Amino acid sequence: MTSKATFEIEDRYMAPFFAKQQISIERGDGVFVWDEEDNRYIDFTSGWGVTCLGHAQPVITEALINQSRKILQNPNSGLTYSPARAQLLEVMQTVLPNHLTRLFFSNSGAEANDAVIKLARKVTNRLDVISTHKSFHGRTISTASATGQATHREKFNPLMPNYLFVKYGDLDDLKKTLNENVAAFILEPIQGEGGVIIPSKDYLKGAADLCRKNGTLLIADEVQTGFCRTGPMFVTGALDVRADFITMAKGIAGGFPFGAFAMTEEVADKLEFGDHGGTYCGNPLGCAVAHAVIKYLLDNNISSHVEKMGTFCLKRMNAWRQRYPDHINEIRGAGLLLLIEFKSEHIATQVSDQCLAEKLFVRQTQGNGIRVFPALNITEDQLQEGLTIMEKAIQSVAV
Ligand SMILES: Cc1ncc(COP(=O)(O)O)c(C=O)c1O
């Protein structure tokens, strides 16, 4: 096929939800991808924080082949045991905070959040859910209800009742809003889609304390931040924040659609057969891939690599801010979840377009931001190559 033929078919038959970039990607290798005419691009988005080990990663291919030769889906699905699932459960215990000992698997981040909101209501026998302004938790009806961004909500009003919002990073606002009706507070430890917002050092622990005192369960949505995206395996784990649930997806299986949620023994004690489930939940194929990805992260000490690469990027990006103070507001982020905030959406759009013209994928975020979240095993040379394209793009817009 040619790109042109692919555009025509997709434009004709796909539901109109995405403003498409006119590029048809045929294959990838590490941080690079190629279109149907064999043009090479650098991917600084890792498919929105998913392909954490790069494209066509051999350990993932191997896990897919080996497991698919054995079995994809068990008879009676989750009613039967699976060694692939058991292996994943075991390795997850080594990476999760110690107090989160019970797990279940989903097929996406939204599905994991949806499930824990439902379960938190049962466990607490309360209805209200607090979320934060500018948060993003998914696109199902309950997770859109928990998402604090008008663009994802307004068209679908009225959404689910009993959802309340507080200012991100503001413990007083949380304190004021908590009461005996609040089942859960769902919180991203760093807001990703909201524009890579990092709260103050004490916020997450403070929020956990307030929730505990109020009998409210804390759901840490680590869908974007988990699995070394910001350096440590989990942000809440690194900061010793005691969440009652952690939700996960994206990097967990390096590109295979998969998700998970972990909970405390106390929460699990209040749940019973039939409270949750799903045809594909914990399917052996996804489990085998997630196991391979987590093993790779551990065996290759990706956590410290990400910290090093993040520091390297921030240094270079901060120099841009010094050089272009009329165009760049701020550089922020942690590990390999970074954002350049421009003075206007117009500038960010121009820079993003210019990057794409020079064959670099970046992700425009919240209008005036450009998010950089490449594969976690990206090398310094590959980062340099992409950052040089970005720098030239900013330079060309700034003249
Ligand atoms: C923090 C957070 N939670 C949930 C989701 C939804 O995950 P998914 O797209 O896998 O449903 C996302 C996706 O960007 C996210 O960033």
Ligand as a Chemical Component Dictionary entry (heavy atoms), coordinates in Angstrom:
data_LIG
# 
_chem_comp.id                   LIG 
_chem_comp.type                 NON-POLYMER 
_chem_comp.pdbx_formal_charge   0 
_chem_comp.three_letter_code    LIG 
# 
loop_
_chem_comp_atom.comp_id 
_chem_comp_atom.atom_id 
_chem_comp_atom.alt_atom_id 
_chem_comp_atom.type_symbol 
_chem_comp_atom.charge 
_chem_comp_atom.model_Cartn_x 
_chem_comp_atom.model_Cartn_y 
_chem_comp_atom.model_Cartn_z 
_chem_comp_atom.pdbx_ordinal 
LIG C1 C1 C 0 -3.203 9.554 34.163 1  
LIG C2 C2 C 0 -4.016 8.814 33.157 2  
LIG N1 N1 N 0 -5.021 8.029 33.566 3  
LIG C3 C3 C 0 -5.780 7.326 32.712 4  
LIG C4 C4 C 0 -5.558 7.396 31.352 5  
LIG C5 C5 C 0 -6.417 6.612 30.423 6  
LIG O1 O1 O 0 -5.706 5.497 29.980 7  
LIG P1 P1 P 0 -6.173 4.701 28.668 8  
LIG O2 O2 O 0 -6.004 5.643 27.520 9  
LIG O3 O3 O 0 -5.283 3.508 28.625 10 
LIG O4 O4 O 0 -7.596 4.332 28.887 11 
LIG C6 C6 C 0 -4.512 8.206 30.864 12 
LIG C7 C7 C 0 -4.246 8.320 29.432 13 
LIG O5 O5 O 0 -3.600 9.198 28.948 14 
LIG C8 C8 C 0 -3.723 8.933 31.793 15 
LIG O6 O6 O 0 -2.722 9.721 31.389 16 
# 
loop_
_chem_comp_bond.comp_id 
_chem_comp_bond.atom_id_1 
_chem_comp_bond.atom_id_2 
_chem_comp_bond.value_order 
_chem_comp_bond.pdbx_ordinal 
LIG C1 C2 SING 1  
LIG C2 N1 SING 2  
LIG C2 C8 DOUB 3  
LIG N1 C3 DOUB 4  
LIG C3 C4 SING 5  
LIG C4 C5 SING 6  
LIG C4 C6 DOUB 7  
LIG C5 O1 SING 8  
LIG O1 P1 SING 9  
LIG P1 O2 DOUB 10 
LIG P1 O3 SING 11 
LIG P1 O4 SING 12 
LIG C6 C7 SING 13 
LIG C6 C8 SING 14 
LIG C7 O5 DOUB 15 
LIG C8 O6 SING 16 
# 
